[in-house]
C-alpha cells in the first residue's frame, strides 16, 4: 500500500493523486490539515531524506516565519515544522508504512517510473 502525505490543495499532491488513480494504484492520502503529524514520524522522514530535502524554504510559510524562529530553527526544527506543516516539501511517500529512501519528497516523472517499477 502506498501512503502519501501532503495538502489536498497542493498542486503536486493533486497531480500525484490523479496519477495514482489513473494507474489504478491503491493509496492512502493523509492531509496535513486533518492529520496529526507526530514528532517520531517527522524524525523518521528527516532521517531517511535529510532536513534539506524535507524543508521547503521557498514556501510562503518559510518566508513568513519570524526572524527569531529562523535563527533558532536548527535547535527547534521539529517543533517548528510540526506547527507549520506547510514547510514540508510535498508529497511525502511511504510504501508498506515505510519511507522510501529513493523516492524523495515531490512528484515528477522519476517518481512515476519508480512507483511503476515497485508496484
N, C-alpha and C positions, 0 to 999 in steps of 0.2 A: 504494500500500500504506500502511496505517495502522500506525504503531508507537505503543504505549502503554507507559509506564514507570511502575512503582509497586511495590506489595507485593501478593502474591496474597491475603493475609488482610485487606487494606484493603477496607472496605465500598464506598467509591466506585469502587475498581478492579474489584471483583467486579460491581457494577452496570453499569459501563461494558462489561466483557467480555460479560456476559449480553446487554446491549442490542445490542452488535455482532453477537453470534451470532444473536440473534432477527431481526436485519435482514439476515442473510446477507452481512455485510461481512467481508472478509478483513483480518486484522490479525496483528501480532506483539506478544506481551506480554513485556516484559523486567522480571523481578522483581529489585528492588534487592538482594535477599538472594543471588541467584545471578548477578548481572550486575556486572561491574567498571566502575563509573561513572568516566569519565575527567575530568580537570580541564577539558579542552577542551570536552567535551560539556556539562558543568555550566555553564561560562562562556558557551557559546552560548545555553543556556536563559535565563541571567540577562540576557544582552544583549538577547534578544528580549522577555522578560516583565518583568524587573526583579527584584532580590533580594526586594523586599517581596512580590511575587506568588508567588515560588518558596518562600520560607521560611515554614514553619508554626510560628508562635510559640505556637499553642495546643496543640501536641503535648506529650505526656508527656516525650518526649526533650528538647525545649527546656527544659521546667521542671526537668528533672533535670541539665542541664548545670551545671558548676561556675560559680561567680561569675567566676572568672578567665577562663574561656572566653567567657562572655557579655561581659565587659568588653573583651576583645580580639577580639571577633567581627568587627568591621569590618576589622581587619588580616588575619585568618586565616580568613575565612568559607569559602573554597573548601576548604581542608584540613579544617575542622570539619564541613562538610556531607558531604564525601566519606567521612569516618569515621563519620558519623551520618546515613545516607540517610533515616532516618525523619523528619528535619527538613524534607524536601521535601513540598510540597503535591502531592497525587496525585489522579488520574493526570496525567502529562505527556504531551502529544500531539505526534506528528510525522506529516507527510504527505510521502511520497516522500523520506523521510530528512531532512526539514527541519522545524524547529519552526514551528508556525502562530501568527503574531502575534495573530490574533483569537481563538484558542482557548486561553484561559488554563488553568492547572492546575485540575483538578477535573472534575466531571461533573454536569450538570443539563440541564434542558430546552433551554436555549440551546445547549449543546454538541450535543445531538441534532439540533436544527434545522440548525445549521451543517454538521455532518457529512453530513446527508442532502442538503444543497444542493451540496456539492462532490464527492460520491462519483462 
